[in-house]
Amino acid sequence: MSTLVVDTLTGKSTATTLTIGSTPVVSASANSLTIRGEGSNQTSVQQGLAKSWINFEGDGTIAISDSLNVTSISDRNTGSYTVNIANDMANAIYSVTASGTHDAGNYVVQTVVSHDTGLAAGSCPVDCLNNSSSTVDSELVCVTLHGDLA
């Protein structure tokens, strides 16, 4: 097996595009990097990366197990938390994916963005609900944010 070690790769015919065979696979420009996805479609690397995520204990004493780009979590009330973002999102228009689990009882935990509190560039409120749509402390809460950083 060979090893190729370089500091800079530059496309031969187009300086910002790398091609394997006859297929352009990577294209770069200022603050943008795309990779060839399905068919001839290009996928933005920046848009596809999670900008923030957290895994935390939501019942008893709340505590962060692990995270990326999160400063802290706040316990707003039973089953209601706020994830505080270290490097803010560009605005309050971003995607939130969340999940939760419980210790005991016969219910499913639904983790949702708190509509009443609303998203903010620097924080994301999440509520954990049981089958009756009542807030409930969740043993494990995971939240991931996708969008643009400020």
Contacts in CASP RR format, 6 or more apart in sequence:
PFRMAT RR
TARGET T0000
AUTHOR 0000-0000-0000
METHOD contacts of the structure
MODEL  1
MSTLVVDTLTGKSTATTLTIGSTPVVSASANSLTIRGEGSNQTSVQQGLA
KSWINFEGDGTIAISDSLNVTSISDRNTGSYTVNIANDMANAIYSVTASG
THDAGNYVVQTVVSHDTGLAAGSCPVDCLNNSSSTVDSELVCVTLHGDLA
9 18 0 8 1.000
11 17 0 8 1.000
11 18 0 8 1.000
11 19 0 8 1.000
12 19 0 8 1.000
13 19 0 8 1.000
16 27 0 8 1.000
16 28 0 8 1.000
16 29 0 8 1.000
17 24 0 8 1.000
17 26 0 8 1.000
17 27 0 8 1.000
17 28 0 8 1.000
18 24 0 8 1.000
18 25 0 8 1.000
18 26 0 8 1.000
18 27 0 8 1.000
19 25 0 8 1.000
23 36 0 8 1.000
24 36 0 8 1.000
25 35 0 8 1.000
25 36 0 8 1.000
26 33 0 8 1.000
26 34 0 8 1.000
26 35 0 8 1.000
26 36 0 8 1.000
27 33 0 8 1.000
27 34 0 8 1.000
27 42 0 8 1.000
28 34 0 8 1.000
31 46 0 8 1.000
32 44 0 8 1.000
32 46 0 8 1.000
33 44 0 8 1.000
33 45 0 8 1.000
33 46 0 8 1.000
34 42 0 8 1.000
34 43 0 8 1.000
34 44 0 8 1.000
34 45 0 8 1.000
35 42 0 8 1.000
35 43 0 8 1.000
35 45 0 8 1.000
36 42 0 8 1.000
36 43 0 8 1.000
37 43 0 8 1.000
47 146 0 8 1.000
47 147 0 8 1.000
47 148 0 8 1.000
48 146 0 8 1.000
49 146 0 8 1.000
50 68 0 8 1.000
50 144 0 8 1.000
50 145 0 8 1.000
50 146 0 8 1.000
51 69 0 8 1.000
51 87 0 8 1.000
51 89 0 8 1.000
51 94 0 8 1.000
51 145 0 8 1.000
51 146 0 8 1.000
51 147 0 8 1.000
51 148 0 8 1.000
51 149 0 8 1.000
52 67 0 8 1.000
52 68 0 8 1.000
52 69 0 8 1.000
52 70 0 8 1.000
52 83 0 8 1.000
52 85 0 8 1.000
52 86 0 8 1.000
52 89 0 8 1.000
52 124 0 8 1.000
52 144 0 8 1.000
52 145 0 8 1.000
53 67 0 8 1.000
53 68 0 8 1.000
53 69 0 8 1.000
53 70 0 8 1.000
53 142 0 8 1.000
53 143 0 8 1.000
53 144 0 8 1.000
53 145 0 8 1.000
54 64 0 8 1.000
54 66 0 8 1.000
54 67 0 8 1.000
54 68 0 8 1.000
54 70 0 8 1.000
54 73 0 8 1.000
54 83 0 8 1.000
54 141 0 8 1.000
54 142 0 8 1.000
54 143 0 8 1.000
55 64 0 8 1.000
55 65 0 8 1.000
55 66 0 8 1.000
55 67 0 8 1.000
55 140 0 8 1.000
55 141 0 8 1.000
55 142 0 8 1.000
56 62 0 8 1.000
56 63 0 8 1.000
56 64 0 8 1.000
56 65 0 8 1.000
56 67 0 8 1.000
56 73 0 8 1.000
56 81 0 8 1.000
56 140 0 8 1.000
56 141 0 8 1.000
56 142 0 8 1.000
57 63 0 8 1.000
57 65 0 8 1.000
57 139 0 8 1.000
57 140 0 8 1.000
57 141 0 8 1.000
58 75 0 8 1.000
58 79 0 8 1.000
58 81 0 8 1.000
58 128 0 8 1.000
58 137 0 8 1.000
58 138 0 8 1.000
58 139 0 8 1.000
58 140 0 8 1.000
58 141 0 8 1.000
59 102 0 8 1.000
59 103 0 8 1.000
59 137 0 8 1.000
59 138 0 8 1.000
59 139 0 8 1.000
60 137 0 8 1.000
62 73 0 8 1.000
62 75 0 8 1.000
62 81 0 8 1.000
64 70 0 8 1.000
64 72 0 8 1.000
64 73 0 8 1.000
69 85 0 8 1.000
69 86 0 8 1.000
69 87 0 8 1.000
70 83 0 8 1.000
70 84 0 8 1.000
70 85 0 8 1.000
70 86 0 8 1.000
71 84 0 8 1.000
71 85 0 8 1.000
71 86 0 8 1.000
72 84 0 8 1.000
73 81 0 8 1.000
73 82 0 8 1.000
73 83 0 8 1.000
73 84 0 8 1.000
74 81 0 8 1.000
74 82 0 8 1.000
74 84 0 8 1.000
75 81 0 8 1.000
76 82 0 8 1.000
76 117 0 8 1.000
76 125 0 8 1.000
77 135 0 8 1.000
78 135 0 8 1.000
78 136 0 8 1.000
78 137 0 8 1.000
79 127 0 8 1.000
79 128 0 8 1.000
79 135 0 8 1.000
79 136 0 8 1.000
79 137 0 8 1.000
79 138 0 8 1.000
80 114 0 8 1.000
80 117 0 8 1.000
80 125 0 8 1.000
80 126 0 8 1.000
80 127 0 8 1.000
80 128 0 8 1.000
80 135 0 8 1.000
81 125 0 8 1.000
81 126 0 8 1.000
81 127 0 8 1.000
81 128 0 8 1.000
81 141 0 8 1.000
82 117 0 8 1.000
82 123 0 8 1.000
82 124 0 8 1.000
82 125 0 8 1.000
82 126 0 8 1.000
83 123 0 8 1.000
83 124 0 8 1.000
83 125 0 8 1.000
83 126 0 8 1.000
83 143 0 8 1.000
84 122 0 8 1.000
84 123 0 8 1.000
85 121 0 8 1.000
85 122 0 8 1.000
85 123 0 8 1.000
85 124 0 8 1.000
85 145 0 8 1.000
87 149 0 8 1.000
87 150 0 8 1.000
88 121 0 8 1.000
88 122 0 8 1.000
88 149 0 8 1.000
88 150 0 8 1.000
89 121 0 8 1.000
89 122 0 8 1.000
89 145 0 8 1.000
89 147 0 8 1.000
89 148 0 8 1.000
89 149 0 8 1.000
89 150 0 8 1.000
90 121 0 8 1.000
90 147 0 8 1.000
90 148 0 8 1.000
90 149 0 8 1.000
90 150 0 8 1.000
91 121 0 8 1.000
91 148 0 8 1.000
92 118 0 8 1.000
92 119 0 8 1.000
92 120 0 8 1.000
92 121 0 8 1.000
93 119 0 8 1.000
94 119 0 8 1.000
94 145 0 8 1.000
94 146 0 8 1.000
94 147 0 8 1.000
94 148 0 8 1.000
95 145 0 8 1.000
95 146 0 8 1.000
95 147 0 8 1.000
96 113 0 8 1.000
96 119 0 8 1.000
96 124 0 8 1.000
96 126 0 8 1.000
96 143 0 8 1.000
96 144 0 8 1.000
96 145 0 8 1.000
97 143 0 8 1.000
97 144 0 8 1.000
97 146 0 8 1.000
98 111 0 8 1.000
98 112 0 8 1.000
98 113 0 8 1.000
98 126 0 8 1.000
98 141 0 8 1.000
98 142 0 8 1.000
98 143 0 8 1.000
98 144 0 8 1.000
99 109 0 8 1.000
99 111 0 8 1.000
99 141 0 8 1.000
99 142 0 8 1.000
100 109 0 8 1.000
100 111 0 8 1.000
100 128 0 8 1.000
100 138 0 8 1.000
100 139 0 8 1.000
100 140 0 8 1.000
100 141 0 8 1.000
100 142 0 8 1.000
101 109 0 8 1.000
101 138 0 8 1.000
101 139 0 8 1.000
101 140 0 8 1.000
102 109 0 8 1.000
102 130 0 8 1.000
102 136 0 8 1.000
102 138 0 8 1.000
102 139 0 8 1.000
103 139 0 8 1.000
107 130 0 8 1.000
107 131 0 8 1.000
107 132 0 8 1.000
107 136 0 8 1.000
108 130 0 8 1.000
108 131 0 8 1.000
109 128 0 8 1.000
109 129 0 8 1.000
109 130 0 8 1.000
109 136 0 8 1.000
109 138 0 8 1.000
110 128 0 8 1.000
110 129 0 8 1.000
110 130 0 8 1.000
110 133 0 8 1.000
111 126 0 8 1.000
111 127 0 8 1.000
111 128 0 8 1.000
111 129 0 8 1.000
111 138 0 8 1.000
111 141 0 8 1.000
111 142 0 8 1.000
111 143 0 8 1.000
112 126 0 8 1.000
112 127 0 8 1.000
112 129 0 8 1.000
113 119 0 8 1.000
113 124 0 8 1.000
113 125 0 8 1.000
113 126 0 8 1.000
113 127 0 8 1.000
114 125 0 8 1.000
114 126 0 8 1.000
114 127 0 8 1.000
117 125 0 8 1.000
118 125 0 8 1.000
119 125 0 8 1.000
121 150 0 8 1.000
124 143 0 8 1.000
124 145 0 8 1.000
126 141 0 8 1.000
126 143 0 8 1.000
127 135 0 8 1.000
128 135 0 8 1.000
128 136 0 8 1.000
128 137 0 8 1.000
128 138 0 8 1.000
128 141 0 8 1.000
129 135 0 8 1.000
129 136 0 8 1.000
130 136 0 8 1.000
END
